Structures are given as structure tokens and as C-alpha cells.
Amino acid sequence: MKMALRLAAHGMFTTGTNPRVGCVIVKEGPNGEFYVIGQAYHQRVGEKHAEALALEIAGDCAKGATAYVTLEPCSHVGKNPPCADALINAGVQTVVVCSDDPNPLVNGKGYQKLEQAGIEVIRGVLKKKGEELNRGFIHRMQNGSPWIRSKSAQSLDGRTAMASGESYWITGEKARADVQYWRGRSGAIITSIETVFQDDCRLNFRPGFLTSKKQKWCLNNSVNQPLRVIVDSQLRTPVEAKILQQAEQVLIVTASENQTLISQYESIGVQVITMCRSKNETVDGSKDRGRNQIDLQKLCGYLSQQGINEVLIESGPTLSGAFLSAGLINEIIVYTAPVLMGSKGRPLFELNVEEMSERHHIDVISNKWFGRDQRLRALIPKKV
């Protein structure tokens, strides 16, 4: 199963809306030794699933073998035939599974098919590792929302930028290279108009900055670039901004219904969606208090409907704080550099916290060093 999970990770940057799945088929030899007779992973949407590819390699030897699969084999006809049927037709004896598939089209039906065909099914082997690999897919299927991470870099005294907005560079090269991994595994990156103004950012995935091991997951650089989402309530994004240079991969979410402004973006291939709810202030840092606020909950639902499993928020404290206050962030990633930026700098999140009882608790997953910078990963518990 460890081998199958390592194989599944090779689809980290390429499987898109699909889960990352690996399959290893093992057969016992005449002297009691075990041999791997087929192994594969799912690479891209529309291409063959891991089980089908591994079975092709194993051929007739798959009869009586054991298949180790990182996700419950599918039981429905989609872009590919059901993997449960392929395993049955190949005559495997046992199927060992890491994680259940919560997709309503599967969700136990794969197990049922296998067991009705007389195949032994063993579930839950290295389950936590499998869920980490497909955390976004599982969360989207169960909750109708992507797994949302917020990424920030701060000084030791908790500042993400100077009062002027200057933030280049708080952290070193190794920490910034690690960010590319989180961008690459995300289906969308959300930022604010203020970040676009301040940084003129591209927010694209750059595989060349990955470690040599992870670069091997890029299938000759044939990777999926994340959708760039700009939260821009008043449509102030400059048409010459670097982030719009790949216009077909950009979505502007706005509270404006100004068709003239909308048309100028659509004419260059940018998608614009008006998505708002009545509120006293905007969430993208703008000063106009009288306009409608963008509905962040609706935005998350829309991204889920597009099949996006994981979202990375890369923005200033206003938008990040709005997502956190709305209870929409599942995980935070914070890089801390050994520098002090002073009390006038901008905070990590803008939060309306007046009393200790209102503070936000986090559950730390890990701390890891990247050069002189420390990366903290933590889950945000849902408030009851």
C-alpha cells in the first residue's frame, strides 16, 4: 500500500478534478515469495484509471492475485469503464483498499460489486495517508466545498507586509519554492484586488522550483495550471496586470453589474461572475463601504461545482481574515522568517477579536524548516 500511495502521488499536479489513485498488483510465487506483476497510477482526467493500467501490465497473471488500491474502485460508467468490473473480469482474488470513495456514484457500491463476485475486500489500510493525499476530493464530495488552505508569510513579530504594503521578500528561496508545491496541487488560487495592485502577481505554478523528486511528478511539465480567482468587488483590476496575461485561466468575482467594465475583461478572455450579498463593506480591501459584499460561501460552492478539490488563498490580511471569520478556511500554512518588521506592519489576518474567549484555536499538523524559515501547517476546527 505504501508503494501504491507513492505511485498515486505522481498524479499530484495532473489529475485535476479526479482523485489521485495508485494501484499495485501482487502475486505469490511457487516458493511463497511475492512479486509485483503490475503497478500504475491515474495520470489525467479522461485517461485510464490506475487499476485498468496496472491490470494491463499484469495481463493473465492477475488471476488469483491481490490488488492494492489507494481508493475504493469505481463502480459506475464515466469517462472510463468501472474499475470494479475490470478487477472482477481479471479474476483477482483479493482487493486491499486504503480510502473509501465518498462520491455518491461509488460510496460502497464498488465494494459491493467486488464482494458479490466472491472477491475478498480489505479496507482502511493506511487510511489516514490516503485521506491526506485526496483531502480535497473527499471534502468536496462530503461537504460540497473544496478544501481551502490559506498561505501566508510573516515576520517573527507577526507582520506580513510593511504599512506601505511592501513584502518582497519576507522569506528565503527554499520557503518560496515550497509554495510552488501547494500551488501545483491546488485547482484554484484566490487573491484580492489589493494584492494584485500591490504585487502585480502572476500566481502561476512553476514546476522548475520544485525539488527534483517532485519535478518527476510533472509528466514532462504537462501540469494543470490553477484557476486564478480575483476577488474584486468594484472591477478595478488593470487589464494590463500580469495575472491577466493567461486570461483564459482567470476568474474575476465581483459585486459590480457594470456591463461596460465586465465586457472589457470578457473581450480578452477573462471570465467575470457577479456574486454578492448585501453588506456594509467589501472584503477585498476597497474603501467604498456602500457597495455589496462578495458572497464567499457562494464562491466556494461555485468552485466545488467546477470540480475544484483544493483551493489556496494567497492574499492580504483583509480577504484572508474574511474567509477565516466566515469559517471557510480548513487549513493554514504560515511561513515565519527570523526577522522583525515592527508594529506598523500589516497583520497575518484582520480579525474582529475583542476578548480572549473569541480567539481562534488551531490544531497544529506539523512544523518544518526551509532554510532559516519555519513552516507551520495547522487545521482550523469548525466552531460548534
N, C-alpha and C positions, 0 to 999 in steps of 0.2 A: 504493500500500500504506500510506503514511503516513496518507492520508485514511481508509482502511478501519480502521486502528488507532485513529485518533481517534474514529471512529464507534463502534467496539467498546467504548471506554472509557465511553461513555454508559450502558452496562449495568452499570457497576461496582457499584452498590448495589441492583440489581433482579433480576439473573439467577439468584440463589440457587445451586442445585446445578449449574446448567448453566454451560458456559464462556461467556466474553464474546467475541462474534464480530461483525465488521463486514464488509460487502460493498460494493464499488464496481464498477459495470459501465460499461465504456468502449467507445466505437465510433469508428472512423475515418470522418471526413467525406470529401466528394468532392475536396477540395483538400489532403488529407493531414493536416488538423487532427484532433485528438481531442476527443471530447465525453463528458462523464459523462451517461449516459442512465438510470442508476438507482443509488441508494445507500440503505443501510438498516443497521440493527443489531438483534441479538436483544435483546428487552426483558425478557421474563419466561418462567419455566418454563411450558410448555404453549402458549405463543403461537408464532406463525410464526418460523422461523429467518431469519437475515439474508439468505441467498441468495434464499429464496422472496419475501421482501418487496421486495428490490431488483429481482427479475425481474418482479414485478407492475408496478412503476413503469416498467421498461424496455419491457414489452409485446413486440410483434412485432419491435421494433428490436433485441432481444437476439440475434437470429440473426446469427452471424458476429462477435459482439462478444467482448471479453475481460473476464472476471470476476476481480477481485482479492478474495480471501477470506483472512481472518486465521487460519483454522483449516481443516484438511482437511474437505471436505464430507462429511457423514454418509452412510452407505450402507445404514442399517437403518431399519425402521419402529419409531418410538417414539411419542411424543405427536404427532409430525408425520411426514409422508412423507419419504423420503430426499432430501436436497438434491442429491446427485449426480444422481439421476434428473431433478430439476427443471432442472438445468443442461443435461443431455443433451436433454431434451424441448424446451427453449428454443432449442437449436441454437447455443449459444455455441461459439466456435472455440478459445479458449484459457482456461485457468484458472490463475491465478497464486496460490500459497498461501504464507502466512507460516510457520505452525507445523503440524507433524504432529499428528494426534489419537491419543493412546495408548489411548483407550478400546478395550477388546478387541472391541467390536461394530463398530468402524471400523478403526483401526490399519492403514492401507494399502488397505483394501477400497474406500474412496471413490476413491482414485487409480486403482485397477484398473478400476473401472466406467467412469470418465471416459476412460481410455486405450483401453479396449476399444471405446468408442463413437467413437474417432477424434479425441478432443479432446486437444490438446496440454496437458500439465501441467508447470508450472514451480514448483519447491518451494524453500523456505528463504529467501525474500526478507524481509529484516529479521527474521530468525528470533528473535534474542535479545530484541527488543522484544515480539514475540508471546508468547514464553515468560514474560516478566516480567508481562505482562497476565494470563496464565492460570496462573501458577506453582502455585497451589493445586490447580487441577483436574488439571494434568499430574502433579504429585507424588502426588496421591491415586490416580490411575489406575495409576501406575507402582509405587507403594510401599504402597498400602493404608493410607495415613495422610494426614491433612491437612497442609498447610504451616503450621508452627507458629511464630509470632512471639512474642517476649517484649517488652513495652513497659515501660520504667521511666523515672522522672525522678530525677536525682541532683544533689547539690551538686558543686562543683569538687573537693572532697575525698572524693567517692565515697559520700555518705550519702543514703539515700532517705527517711529519716524521723528524727525525734528519738528518743531512747531510749524516750520515752513512747508513741511511735507517731504523734505529730503530724506531718503532712506537708502541710498546706494553707498556702500553695501554694508549692512549690519553684520552679516555672517560671511564666512570664508567659502572658498570654492567647493570644498567637499560637502558642506551642508547644502549649497545651492545645487550641486549635482544630484544629491539625494531627492531634491524636489522633483526632478525630472521623472523619477520612478513613480511618484504619486500622480503626476500629470498623466503619464502614459497609461496608467491603469484606470483613469477616470474617463467617463463618457462625456462629461461636460465640466467646464471651469466657469465659475461665476465670479464676476468682478463688478465694481461700481464705476460710474462715470467719473467720480473724483479720482479714482486710481488711474483711469485712462488719461485724464488731464495731467496728473502728476508724473506718471512714469512713462507714458506713451508705450505701453507694454504690448507684446505680441501674445503672450501666454500660450505659446505652442509647445508641443512635446519635441524635445531634441534628443534623440537616441544616442547621439555621439558623446553625450556627457555621462551616460550610464557606465557602470562597471563592465568589464569585459564579459563577465558571466551573463549579465542581464542583456547586453547587446546581442547575445546569441538568440534571445527570445524575439528579436525584431524581424525575423524571416526576410532577410535581405532588405531591411529598412521598409518593408511593406507593413506599416503600422497604421492604426487608426488615430487620426488627429482628433482631439476632443473638440466638441462644440464649444465655442466661446460665447458666453452669455453676459451681456452688459445690462446691468440694472440702471436705467436712465429715464427717470420719470418725466423729464421735460424735453427729451430728444436733443441733447446738446453735444452728442458725440461728433467730433470733427470727421468729415468724410475722408480726410487725408490721414487719419490716425493709423498707426502701424497695424493695429489689431484688425482693421477692416481690409487689409491687403489680401487676405484669403476670405473674401466676403461670403462665399457660399457656406463657410463654417462658422458664421457669426449669427447670433440671435440677439436682437435688442428688445428688451422688455420695458414697456413704458406705461405711463398713466395718461399720456397725451393721445388725442384723437385728431391731431393736426395732419390732415391728409397731404398737405404740401411737404411737410417735413418727412412724413412717412415715405412718400414717393421718392424723395432724394436718396434714401437708403435702399429702397427696393430696386431702384434703377441700376444699382451697382451689384445687386445680388444678395443683399443683406435681408434677412427675414425680420420683420417687426411685428410684435404682438402687443396689443393693449390689454393690460391685465391689472386691474386696480380695484381697490375698495375705499370707501370714504374714510378719511383720516385727517388729522390736523397737520401732519407733517410728513415729509417724504423720508425714505430710508437710504437714499443714495448720497446724502451729504449736501443736497441743494438747500438754499436758504428760503425758497418760496414756500411758506407754511400753508398757503391756502389751497394747494393742489391735492389731488387724490394720492393715496399711498399705494404702491405696488403690493399686490397680494402675494406674499412669499409662499404661503401654503399652496395657493393655486399654481404658482410657478413650479414647485416641487412635484405636484400632481401632473402637470403638463410634461415635465421631463420624464417622469415614470411612464407616461403613455407613449413616449417616443422610444421606450425600451432602454433608457439610460439607467445603468445599475449603480454607478458610483459618481459622485459629484465632488469636486474640490472647490472650495471658496478661497479665492485669493483677492482680498480686498482690504480696505482700511477698516478702522475700528467701528465706524458707523454701521455699515452694512453687516459686518460680521456680528456686531452686537445685536442687530435687529434679528438676524437668524437665530442667535443663541437665546434671546429673550422670547422668541416665538416657539421655542422648544423644537426647532427643526434640525439642529446640529447633533449628529450622533457621535462624532469623534473629533478631537482637536489634535493637531500636530503643531508643536511650538519649538522652534529652534532658538536657543538662547546663546548669545555671544558674550564673551567676557569683557564687556565694555560698559561704561556708564554714560548715559546721554542726557541726564539732567531732568529736573521736574517739569520743564516746559514742553517736553516731547509728548507725542501722541500715545495713548494707552493701547493695550492689546485689544480690548473690547470696550465699546461705550455701553455701559450698563447702568440702569437706574436702580442702584442698590443703596439704600439708606441705612439699613440695620443689619447686624450680623446674621439674624435669622433669615435674611433674604439672599445670603451669599449662595453662589453656585458651587456645588460639590462635583468633583471629578473622580473617576476611577482610573488610576494610572495603569497602563498596559506595559510600558517599557520606557527606559531611559538609555540612550545610546549616544556615543561620542562620534562626531565627524570633525576630525582635526581638533581645533580648540573649542568648537561649538557643541552644545549638547542638544539632542532631540528628545523631546518628551511626547509620547503618544498617550492619550487618555480618552476614555469613554465619558459621555455626558449622560448620567442617569436621567430617565424620564421622571418628571415630578408627578407625584400622585395627587 
